Amino acid sequence: MDLSGDPGNKPHDALFKILLAQPGTAAALLRERLPPETVRGLRTETARRIIPAFEDDRLRQRSADLVLEVETKGNATALVYALVDHKSARDHWVRLQMLRY
């Protein structure tokens, strides 16, 4: 399994994307991290990772960690943008980094 991922990404980023492409993993992320009232309106078992098309390679490096497509209980389709960033050490600049995303 190649964990090199996209150019510029670190191996743990590629691993994260591979894991979330597995059936059930994206659904679990939605159930665990979204507010309960939001989850009640979703069919989380239908969640699947989609790869957004970007026009600019510079944007690709700053793209969402995860874009999920999920059906709602009202038979619509919802897109969920999830930004997950693991820090191995305390980072006092993380708020500014998040604003850049």
ZANU-263246 format. One record per residue: x, y, z of N, C-alpha, C, O in turn; chain. Coordinates in Angstrom, 3 decimals, always signed. Layout:
X|Y|Z|X|Y|Z|X|Y|Z|X|Y|Z|A
...
END
This chain:
+0.845|-1.169|+0.000|+0.000|+0.000|+0.000|+0.892|+1.233|+0.000|+1.772|+1.377|+0.849|A
+0.654|+2.122|-0.962|+1.448|+3.338|-1.092|+0.888|+4.424|-0.194|-0.255|+4.847|-0.368|A
+1.676|+4.876|+0.759|+1.242|+5.922|+1.677|+1.856|+7.272|+1.330|+1.768|+8.217|+2.114|A
+2.474|+7.365|+0.165|+3.103|+8.632|-0.186|+2.077|+9.713|-0.476|+2.349|+10.893|-0.250|A
+0.905|+9.338|-0.970|-0.172|+10.302|-1.194|+0.169|+11.309|-2.261|+1.041|+11.072|-3.097|A
-0.520|+12.437|-2.233|-0.302|+13.509|-3.195|+1.030|+14.171|-2.921|+1.519|+14.137|-1.791|A
+1.629|+14.779|-3.944|+2.874|+15.508|-3.706|+2.669|+16.574|-2.642|+1.666|+17.287|-2.653|A
+3.602|+16.678|-1.744|+3.509|+17.676|-0.692|+2.813|+17.178|+0.566|+2.935|+17.799|+1.622|A
+2.098|+16.089|+0.475|+1.428|+15.549|+1.657|+2.373|+14.652|+2.422|+3.292|+14.068|+1.847|A
+2.151|+14.544|+3.701|+2.946|+13.653|+4.534|+2.285|+12.290|+4.567|+1.083|+12.191|+4.320|A
+3.030|+11.235|+4.865|+2.446|+9.886|+4.871|+1.227|+9.746|+5.772|+0.300|+9.014|+5.426|A
+1.196|+10.437|+6.939|+0.032|+10.294|+7.813|-1.217|+10.900|+7.171|-2.331|+10.457|+7.452|A
-1.042|+11.920|+6.303|-2.191|+12.480|+5.579|-2.759|+11.449|+4.618|-3.974|+11.273|+4.527|A
-1.872|+10.770|+3.904|-2.315|+9.742|+2.957|-2.995|+8.592|+3.688|-4.007|+8.072|+3.217|A
-2.450|+8.189|+4.835|-3.061|+7.112|+5.617|-4.462|+7.507|+6.068|-5.390|+6.701|+6.001|A
-4.614|+8.745|+6.526|-5.915|+9.245|+6.952|-6.929|+9.141|+5.808|-8.057|+8.694|+6.015|A
-6.529|+9.552|+4.613|-7.427|+9.507|+3.461|-7.767|+8.072|+3.070|-8.902|+7.783|+2.692|A
-6.794|+7.179|+3.159|-7.043|+5.760|+2.851|-8.026|+5.177|+3.855|-8.966|+4.480|+3.472|A
-7.817|+5.454|+5.133|-8.720|+4.930|+6.169|-10.144|+5.428|+5.973|-11.099|+4.664|+6.121|A
-10.288|+6.706|+5.641|-11.630|+7.257|+5.492|-12.306|+6.839|+4.194|-13.492|+7.109|+4.003|A
-11.583|+6.196|+3.311|-12.195|+5.656|+2.104|-12.808|+4.274|+2.371|-13.535|+3.744|+1.531|A
-12.516|+3.696|+3.534|-13.041|+2.376|+3.878|-14.512|+2.472|+4.275|-14.910|+3.424|+4.946|A
-15.321|+1.495|+3.866|-16.743|+1.527|+4.233|-16.916|+1.600|+5.754|-16.275|+0.862|+6.502|A
-17.772|+2.481|+6.182|-18.080|+2.598|+7.597|-17.230|+3.594|+8.350|-17.688|+4.138|+9.355|A
-16.016|+3.857|+7.912|-15.138|+4.766|+8.645|-15.638|+6.207|+8.556|-15.658|+6.924|+9.557|A
-16.039|+6.628|+7.364|-16.562|+7.985|+7.198|-17.859|+8.145|+7.998|-18.082|+9.183|+8.621|A
-18.703|+7.124|+7.980|-19.958|+7.165|+8.745|-19.662|+7.316|+10.241|-20.331|+8.081|+10.936|A
-18.669|+6.591|+10.725|-18.303|+6.685|+12.141|-17.803|+8.087|+12.486|-18.124|+8.610|+13.553|A
-17.017|+8.702|+11.591|-16.534|+10.055|+11.834|-17.714|+11.025|+11.964|-17.732|+11.865|+12.863|A
-18.693|+10.908|+11.070|-19.867|+11.782|+11.137|-20.630|+11.580|+12.441|-21.004|+12.548|+13.102|A
-20.858|+10.331|+12.805|-21.614|+10.043|+14.035|-20.897|+10.546|+15.274|-21.538|+11.017|+16.214|A
-19.562|+10.448|+15.287|-18.794|+10.816|+16.470|-18.518|+12.308|+16.594|-18.333|+12.802|+17.707|A
-18.486|+13.036|+15.487|-18.033|+14.432|+15.530|-19.093|+15.476|+15.225|-18.927|+16.638|+15.595|A
-20.177|+15.096|+14.559|-21.223|+16.078|+14.276|-22.198|+16.156|+15.439|-22.334|+15.199|+16.202|A
-22.874|+17.281|+15.579|-23.885|+17.391|+16.635|-24.984|+16.342|+16.423|-25.348|+16.055|+15.283|A
-25.509|+15.772|+17.504|-26.531|+14.725|+17.396|-27.732|+15.126|+16.544|-28.268|+14.303|+15.803|A
-28.160|+16.395|+16.645|-29.316|+16.824|+15.850|-29.012|+16.823|+14.353|-29.918|+16.631|+13.542|A
-27.764|+17.032|+13.980|-27.364|+16.956|+12.571|-27.330|+15.504|+12.128|-27.832|+15.169|+11.056|A
-26.743|+14.641|+12.945|-26.631|+13.219|+12.610|-28.016|+12.591|+12.424|-28.199|+11.734|+11.560|A
-28.974|+13.011|+13.222|-30.330|+12.454|+13.103|-30.939|+12.691|+11.724|-31.813|+11.938|+11.297|A
-30.492|+13.716|+11.034|-31.020|+14.013|+9.707|-30.273|+13.352|+8.569|-30.624|+13.539|+7.404|A
-29.230|+12.568|+8.897|-28.402|+11.950|+7.862|-28.531|+10.436|+7.850|-28.813|+9.816|+8.876|A
-28.327|+9.862|+6.709|-28.160|+8.406|+6.576|-26.650|+8.174|+6.543|-26.057|+8.023|+5.475|A
-26.043|+8.148|+7.721|-24.575|+8.125|+7.805|-23.969|+6.913|+7.108|-22.825|+6.967|+6.657|A
-24.721|+5.826|+7.016|-24.186|+4.618|+6.367|-23.931|+4.833|+4.875|-23.238|+4.031|+4.249|A
-24.487|+5.917|+4.291|-24.273|+6.194|+2.868|-23.065|+7.093|+2.632|-22.723|+7.369|+1.482|A
-22.411|+7.555|+3.698|-21.294|+8.492|+3.551|-20.183|+7.869|+2.740|-19.787|+6.723|+2.949|A
-19.692|+8.665|+1.804|-18.540|+8.221|+1.010|-17.674|+9.420|+0.701|-18.168|+10.524|+0.472|A
-16.389|+9.187|+0.698|-15.426|+10.243|+0.407|-15.471|+10.559|-1.074|-15.507|+9.653|-1.905|A
-15.470|+11.837|-1.407|-15.350|+12.234|-2.799|-14.081|+13.047|-2.955|-13.614|+13.677|-2.007|A
-13.538|+13.030|-4.133|-12.316|+13.771|-4.422|-12.731|+15.029|-5.180|-13.139|+14.942|-6.338|A
-12.635|+16.197|-4.546|-13.026|+17.414|-5.263|-12.022|+17.763|-6.346|-10.826|+17.508|-6.200|A
-12.507|+18.344|-7.429|-11.630|+18.792|-8.518|-11.223|+20.234|-8.243|-12.075|+21.099|-8.043|A
-9.938|+20.483|-8.235|-9.432|+21.828|-8.028|-8.759|+22.304|-9.302|-8.101|+21.527|-9.994|A
-8.924|+23.568|-9.605|-8.334|+24.129|-10.815|-6.866|+24.467|-10.621|-6.118|+24.539|-11.596|A
-6.451|+24.672|-9.413|-5.116|+25.173|-9.124|-4.399|+24.200|-8.188|-4.917|+23.876|-7.119|A
-3.225|+23.738|-8.575|-2.469|+22.808|-7.729|-2.138|+23.405|-6.373|-2.038|+22.668|-5.392|A
-1.964|+24.731|-6.288|-1.674|+25.356|-4.993|-2.846|+25.165|-4.035|-2.644|+24.987|-2.834|A
-4.074|+25.202|-4.564|-5.242|+24.981|-3.715|-5.331|+23.534|-3.264|-5.795|+23.249|-2.160|A
-4.887|+22.621|-4.117|-4.933|+21.201|-3.761|-4.144|+20.940|-2.488|-4.538|+20.096|-1.684|A
-3.039|+21.648|-2.290|-2.206|+21.449|-1.104|-2.871|+22.000|+0.150|-2.478|+21.637|+1.259|A
-3.865|+22.864|+0.003|-4.562|+23.455|+1.137|-6.008|+22.980|+1.185|-6.847|+23.584|+1.853|A
-6.288|+21.908|+0.480|-7.670|+21.442|+0.371|-8.133|+20.769|+1.647|-7.358|+20.505|+2.566|A
-9.426|+20.504|+1.666|-10.009|+19.805|+2.807|-9.354|+18.448|+2.951|-9.022|+17.797|+1.961|A
-9.171|+18.025|+4.190|-8.731|+16.663|+4.415|-9.774|+15.700|+3.868|-9.449|+14.600|+3.420|A
-11.007|+16.121|+3.911|-12.074|+15.192|+3.601|-13.322|+15.928|+3.137|-13.784|+16.861|+3.794|A
-13.857|+15.507|+2.013|-15.173|+15.945|+1.582|-16.004|+14.684|+1.446|-15.654|+13.773|+0.694|A
-17.107|+14.639|+2.180|-17.989|+13.475|+2.164|-19.310|+13.822|+1.502|-19.833|+14.926|+1.652|A
-19.831|+12.863|+0.773|-21.177|+12.972|+0.235|-22.033|+11.999|+1.023|-21.667|+10.835|+1.184|A
-23.164|+12.465|+1.513|-24.022|+11.627|+2.351|-25.476|+11.940|+2.029|-25.829|+13.093|+1.784|A
-26.309|+10.922|+2.032|-27.735|+11.126|+1.813|-28.385|+11.584|+3.107|-28.001|+11.174|+4.203|A
-29.380|+12.447|+2.948|-30.149|+12.879|+4.112|-31.389|+11.993|+4.230|-31.760|+11.288|+3.292|A
-32.000|+12.046|+5.372|-33.233|+11.276|+5.558|-34.380|+11.862|+4.749|-35.426|+11.230|+4.605|A
-34.190|+13.071|+4.220|-35.172|+13.699|+3.345|-34.901|+13.401|+1.874|-35.460|+14.058|+0.996|A
-34.043|+12.411|+1.599|-33.701|+11.972|+0.234|-32.982|+13.035|-0.588|-33.137|+13.084|-1.808|A
-32.210|+13.870|+0.059|-31.352|+14.828|-0.630|-29.903|+14.372|-0.447|-29.627|+13.412|+0.273|A
-29.006|+15.061|-1.100|-27.581|+14.777|-0.938|-26.935|+15.957|-0.234|-27.180|+17.110|-0.589|A
-26.116|+15.671|+0.758|-25.393|+16.714|+1.492|-23.902|+16.492|+1.315|-23.438|+15.355|+1.237|A
-23.159|+17.581|+1.252|-21.709|+17.517|+1.231|-21.204|+17.991|+2.582|-21.632|+19.030|+3.084|A
-20.297|+17.230|+3.167|-19.728|+17.571|+4.467|-18.240|+17.805|+4.262|-17.531|+16.932|+3.762|A
-17.774|+18.971|+4.644|-16.369|+19.347|+4.566|-15.800|+19.151|+5.958|-16.249|+19.787|+6.913|A
-14.825|+18.282|+6.076|-14.218|+18.015|+7.375|-12.729|+18.325|+7.316|-12.017|+17.848|+6.432|A
-12.279|+19.109|+8.246|-10.865|+19.431|+8.348|-10.355|+18.824|+9.645|-10.758|+19.226|+10.737|A
-9.476|+17.862|+9.512|-8.918|+17.179|+10.672|-7.408|+17.367|+10.602|-6.776|+16.992|+9.614|A
-6.839|+17.938|+11.636|-5.408|+18.200|+11.635|-4.803|+17.668|+12.925|-5.135|+18.132|+14.016|A
-3.930|+16.710|+12.793|-3.253|+16.120|+13.950|-1.974|+16.896|+14.212|-1.194|+17.156|+13.296|A
-1.771|+17.254|+15.437|-0.540|+17.938|+15.842|+0.233|+17.023|+16.781|-0.320|+16.496|+17.746|A
+1.501|+16.840|+16.493|+2.324|+15.983|+17.345|+2.897|+16.755|+18.531|+3.434|+16.163|+19.468|A
+2.777|+18.076|+18.481|+3.250|+18.913|+19.586|+2.333|+20.132|+19.686|+1.621|+20.464|+18.738|A
+2.361|+20.782|+20.823|+1.541|+21.987|+21.022|+1.919|+23.026|+19.968|+3.099|+23.279|+19.728|A
+0.913|+23.619|+19.346|+1.132|+24.593|+18.282|+0.312|+25.844|+18.595|-0.915|+25.830|+18.497|A
+0.986|+26.908|+18.967|+0.296|+28.144|+19.347|-0.255|+28.894|+18.136|-1.022|+29.843|+18.297|A
+0.125|+28.485|+16.931|-0.299|+29.173|+15.712|-1.418|+28.427|+14.988|-1.765|+28.782|+13.862|A
-1.980|+27.411|+15.613|-2.969|+26.577|+14.929|-4.203|+27.373|+14.498|-4.779|+27.079|+13.451|A
-4.615|+28.354|+15.264|-5.801|+29.145|+14.880|-5.548|+29.893|+13.579|-6.432|+29.961|+12.725|A
-4.364|+30.449|+13.419|-4.043|+31.122|+12.166|-3.969|+30.123|+11.012|-4.393|+30.424|+9.896|A
-3.438|+28.953|+11.280|-3.368|+27.924|+10.247|-4.773|+27.547|+9.787|-5.008|+27.394|+8.588|A
-5.706|+27.397|+10.718|-7.079|+27.039|+10.364|-7.747|+28.132|+9.538|-8.514|+27.829|+8.624|A
-7.474|+29.373|+9.840|-8.034|+30.470|+9.052|-7.531|+30.421|+7.597|-8.262|+30.766|+6.669|A
-6.294|+29.994|+7.417|-5.727|+29.886|+6.062|-6.479|+28.841|+5.255|-6.631|+28.993|+4.043|A
-6.955|+27.777|+5.906|-7.704|+26.755|+5.178|-9.007|+27.313|+4.669|-9.776|+26.596|+4.029|A
END
